[in-house]
Every structure is written in structure tokens, then in C-alpha cells.
Amino acid sequence: MQLPSQQPTSLLQRAAEVLPRAEMLFTISTVIGTAFWLMKYDQRILSLSLACLAVIYFISAFRPLTIPFRENEPLSFLGLLALVIIPKVAWINCAVITMGILFNLIIPESPAFKQMLLIGSISIPLIIIILVMATLSKVPHLKVVTPLLYRAVPLLFIALYLMANP
């Protein structure tokens, strides 16, 4: 039961509080699963971890913004693009690349994983270019996007490696 003075919280706001911890947990289990997979022990831990990470990345695309805007601070089109649209597209691309990696692990002879990796990795260089333009244009609050790049860029390199090596 909520008190009258409390604002109701949406499901996405509650999920946004749990997502970083869940992402850390499944990232650690991905590392452990990769070690097991490299030792030719078992790939179920890695498969489950990658699937959960893909779901977390997809849900992160719809996470509410936590940008401290001031009331009379105008936001340009480039600012809107860099702070609202680009993070959503990048999170979805991270989810698609992660699912492509999972499909490569489960069904390596299928060409579907290369299509997913290609689709997921096409826009990440464009995202980086737009964020560089936004940085040069001095768009405020771009530090919010930095943690996303820590996920997107390594996934881009993994996708490029898997697409280049049969």
C-alpha cells in the first residue's frame, strides 16, 4: 500500500534499479561460461548468460532517462539525437549482437548469426560518429552515454571478428 505522498513507480523504473546488478551478474557468469566453453567442458552456462544479457540490453533501451535537465535549458536536435534516440538504438543493437553471438555458439553452421551480427554492428560506427559530432558541438550531459559505449564497442569488435572468421 502506498502512502498518498509517494509517487507511484512504473515497472520500468523498478526494473532500471535492478538492471545494473543483473547485468553485472550475467556478465560475470558469461566470463565463467566462456572459461568452461574454452576448456570444452560445457556451454550451457555461456548460452544462458548470453541470452539473459541480450534481454537485459533490450530492456535497457526502454529505461527512463536520468539526465539532470534544467527547465530553461534548450535541447537541440543533435542533443535529442545523442541523448535520447542514439542510446535506444545502441542498446537494441547490443541485444541483437549478443543474440548473434549466442546463435553462433548454438548453431555455428547456420548463416543466421552472421546476419544478426551484421545488422547489429552496422549502426554502431554511425552512433560513434554522431556522438563525436555531439561532443564537438558541446551537447551537455553526454557522460550519460559513455557506459553504453563501453558495451557497444567491444561487442562491435566481437561481431566483426566472428563475421570475418568462419
RODO-2510 file (C-alpha; in nm, 4 decimals, decimal comma):
residues 166
     n   res          X          Y          Z
     1     m     0,0000     0,0000     0,0000
     2     q     0,1335     0,3397    -0,0966
     3     l     0,1149     0,6475     0,1137
     4     p    -0,0616     0,9431    -0,0510
     5     s     0,2606     1,1479    -0,0593
     6     q     0,4521     0,8830    -0,2590
     7     q     0,4523     0,8863    -0,6358
     8     p     0,3707     0,5502    -0,7942
     9     t     0,6688     0,3942    -0,9663
    10     s     0,6363     0,2294    -1,3022
    11     l     0,7620    -0,1164    -1,3835
    12     l     1,0423     0,0308    -1,5956
    13     q     1,1606     0,2487    -1,3077
    14     r     1,1730    -0,0526    -1,0790
    15     a     1,3474    -0,2599    -1,3464
    16     a     1,6003     0,0202    -1,4017
    17     e     1,7098    -0,0210    -1,0401
    18     v     1,7676    -0,3955    -1,0807
    19     l     1,9162    -0,3996    -1,4333
    20     p     2,2729    -0,2914    -1,3431
    21     r     2,3050    -0,5649    -1,0801
    22     a     2,1545    -0,8263    -1,3109
    23     e     2,3837    -0,7163    -1,5926
    24     m     2,6883    -0,7489    -1,3649
    25     l     2,5753    -1,0946    -1,2527
    26     f     2,5244    -1,2210    -1,6071
    27     t     2,8466    -1,0596    -1,7287
    28     i     3,0382    -1,2493    -1,4605
    29     s     2,8546    -1,5699    -1,5490
    30     t     2,9383    -1,5065    -1,9167
    31     v     3,3068    -1,4902    -1,8278
    32     i     3,2792    -1,8109    -1,6235
    33     g     3,0796    -1,9768    -1,9014
    34     t     3,3396    -1,8699    -2,1585
    35     a     3,6123    -2,0299    -1,9460
    36     f     3,4117    -2,3544    -1,9277
    37     w     3,3457    -2,3409    -2,3021
    38     l     3,7149    -2,2857    -2,3817
    39     m     3,8024    -2,5863    -2,1639
    40     k     3,5476    -2,7871    -2,3687
    41     y     3,3503    -2,8543    -2,0510
    42     d     3,0018    -2,7140    -2,1041
    43     q     2,8374    -2,4317    -2,2951
    44     r     2,5027    -2,4152    -2,1154
    45     i     2,6212    -2,1515    -1,8684
    46     l     2,7507    -1,9362    -2,1519
    47     s     2,4316    -1,9811    -2,3551
    48     l     2,2053    -1,8894    -2,0652
    49     s     2,4222    -1,5909    -1,9711
    50     l     2,4271    -1,4549    -2,3270
    51     a     2,0503    -1,4934    -2,3592
    52     c     1,9931    -1,3098    -2,0306
    53     l     2,2388    -1,0351    -2,1284
    54     a     2,0544    -0,9876    -2,4580
    55     v     1,7255    -0,9486    -2,2708
    56     i     1,8844    -0,7017    -2,0282
    57     y     2,0280    -0,4973    -2,3164
    58     f     1,6904    -0,4910    -2,4889
    59     i     1,5074    -0,3810    -2,1735
    60     s     1,7772    -0,1168    -2,1148
    61     a     1,6707     0,0529    -2,4364
    62     f     1,3453     0,1496    -2,2669
    63     r     1,4963     0,2576    -1,9370
    64     p     1,3871     0,6062    -1,8220
    65     l     1,6397     0,8847    -1,8716
    66     t     1,8379     1,0062    -1,5725
    67     i     1,9656     1,3316    -1,7204
    68     p     1,9561     1,6376    -1,4917
    69     f     1,7934     1,8888    -1,7273
    70     r     1,7248     2,2421    -1,6170
    71     e     1,3897     2,3986    -1,7052
    72     n     1,5226     2,6716    -1,9322
    73     e     1,7953     2,4597    -2,0907
    74     p     1,7086     2,4108    -2,4581
    75     l     1,7906     2,0780    -2,6205
    76     s     1,8909     2,0909    -2,9851
    77     f     1,8102     1,8250    -3,2415
    78     l     2,1631     1,6866    -3,2084
    79     g     2,1198     1,6807    -2,8305
    80     l     1,7919     1,4954    -2,8633
    81     l     1,9527     1,2537    -3,1080
    82     a     2,2594     1,1945    -2,8890
    83     l     2,0824     1,1667    -2,5532
    84     v     1,7507     1,0002    -2,6360
    85     i     1,7461     0,8246    -2,9728
    86     i     2,1061     0,7022    -3,0003
    87     p     2,1056     0,5190    -2,6632
    88     k     1,7859     0,3343    -2,7536
    89     v     1,9235     0,2246    -3,0911
    90     a     2,2589     0,1278    -2,9393
    91     w     2,1029    -0,0837    -2,6632
    92     i     1,8900    -0,2687    -2,9184
    93     n     2,2000    -0,3215    -3,1350
    94     c     2,3840    -0,4631    -2,8340
    95     a     2,0958    -0,7055    -2,7797
    96     v     2,0988    -0,8122    -3,1471
    97     i     2,4766    -0,8655    -3,1465
    98     t     2,4566    -1,0645    -2,8237
    99     m     2,1860    -1,2870    -2,9736
   100     g     2,4026    -1,3275    -3,2864
   101     i     2,6915    -1,4431    -3,0672
   102     l     2,4544    -1,6854    -2,8952
   103     f     2,3323    -1,8233    -3,2295
   104     n     2,6941    -1,8632    -3,3399
   105     l     2,7540    -2,0684    -3,0279
   106     i     2,4420    -2,2832    -3,0609
   107     i     2,4101    -2,3232    -3,4406
   108     p     2,7506    -2,2385    -3,5936
   109     e     2,6665    -2,3821    -3,9367
   110     s     2,3646    -2,1547    -3,9835
   111     p     2,4159    -1,8242    -4,1694
   112     a     2,1559    -1,6529    -3,9481
   113     f     2,4098    -1,5500    -3,6863
   114     k     2,6168    -1,3568    -3,9420
   115     q     2,3052    -1,1675    -4,0494
   116     m     2,2288    -1,0763    -3,6887
   117     l     2,5878    -0,9675    -3,6283
   118     l     2,5830    -0,7584    -3,9461
   119     i     2,2521    -0,5924    -3,8596
   120     g     2,3643    -0,5202    -3,5049
   121     s     2,7060    -0,3872    -3,5986
   122     i     2,6164    -0,1635    -3,8942
   123     s     2,4922     0,1302    -3,6910
   124     i     2,7464     0,1302    -3,4064
   125     p     3,0132     0,3159    -3,6135
   126     l     2,7438     0,5662    -3,7150
   127     i     2,6486     0,6049    -3,3497
   128     i     3,0111     0,6779    -3,2619
   129     i     3,0330     0,9397    -3,5407
   130     i     2,7140     1,1111    -3,4212
   131     l     2,8394     1,1135    -3,0618
   132     v     3,1715     1,2655    -3,1738
   133     m     2,9745     1,5350    -3,3587
   134     a     2,7667     1,5944    -3,0453
   135     t     3,0837     1,6225    -2,8373
   136     l     3,2323     1,8745    -3,0790
   137     s     2,9036     2,0688    -3,0699
   138     k     2,9247     2,0731    -2,6884
   139     v     2,5962     1,8926    -2,6238
   140     p     2,5527     1,8819    -2,2444
   141     h     2,5215     1,5619    -2,0384
   142     l     2,6973     1,3301    -2,2870
   143     k     2,8642     1,1467    -1,9978
   144     v     2,5390     0,9538    -1,9632
   145     v     2,6114     0,7749    -2,2939
   146     t     2,9692     0,6694    -2,2049
   147     p     2,8774     0,3461    -2,0194
   148     l     2,6770     0,2398    -2,3229
   149     l     2,9845     0,2768    -2,5426
   150     y     3,1776     0,0527    -2,3017
   151     r     2,9350    -0,2218    -2,4020
   152     a     2,8730    -0,1416    -2,7686
   153     v     3,2328    -0,1052    -2,8894
   154     p     3,3623    -0,4421    -2,7570
   155     l     3,0509    -0,6122    -2,8938
   156     l     3,1219    -0,4467    -3,2296
   157     f     3,4747    -0,5901    -3,2309
   158     i     3,3488    -0,9375    -3,1351
   159     a     3,0890    -0,9193    -3,4125
   160     l     3,3488    -0,8128    -3,6686
   161     y     3,5778    -1,0963    -3,5596
   162     l     3,3023    -1,3582    -3,5831
   163     m     3,1916    -1,2314    -3,9247
   164     a     3,5485    -1,2341    -4,0596
   165     n     3,6396    -1,5802    -3,9303
   166     p     3,4310    -1,8725    -4,0485
***
